């Protein structure tokens, strides 16, 4: 099974002719390629799979995804906030 994880785009920059970004996953920041989602803007939420942003989602969808991942036990050791930019996690 493949798993995409939601994160918030904190920085956008170019690297080796690719559009890249720094994405925050509930406090953990990682670099991701934004080439597959050219519409991404700063502060957007994206679904990232193996280092590639594959779609843009809204804050509510990101919160639902985090809740589902937590319910499945896939977020052990990650301290998620009770809300994401004002949206309370379900």
NORTA-V534441 format. One record per pair of residues at least 12 apart in sequence whose C-alpha atoms are under 8 Angstrom apart, sorted by the first residue. I is the first residue (numbers start at 1). J is the second residue. Records with the same first field share a line. If there is no record, write none. Layout:
BEGIN
I=J / J
END
This chain:
BEGIN
2=49
3=49
4=47 / 48 / 49 / 50
5=25 / 47 / 48 / 49 / 65 / 66
6=25 / 45 / 46 / 47 / 48 / 57 / 62 / 65 / 66
7=23 / 24 / 25 / 26 / 45 / 46 / 47 / 48 / 62
8=23 / 24 / 25 / 43 / 44 / 45 / 46
9=21 / 22 / 23 / 24 / 41 / 42 / 43 / 44 / 45 / 46
10=22 / 23 / 24 / 42 / 43
11=23 / 42
12=41 / 42
18=33 / 34 / 35
19=33 / 34 / 35 / 38
20=32 / 33 / 34 / 35
21=33 / 34
26=78 / 79 / 80 / 81
27=80
31=51
32=48 / 51 / 52 / 53
33=51 / 52 / 53
34=52 / 53 / 54
35=52 / 53
36=52 / 53 / 54 / 55
37=53 / 54 / 55 / 56
40=56
44=56 / 57 / 58
45=57 / 58 / 59 / 62
59=84 / 85 / 87
60=87
63=83 / 84 / 87 / 88 / 89 / 90
64=89 / 90
66=89
67=89 / 90
END
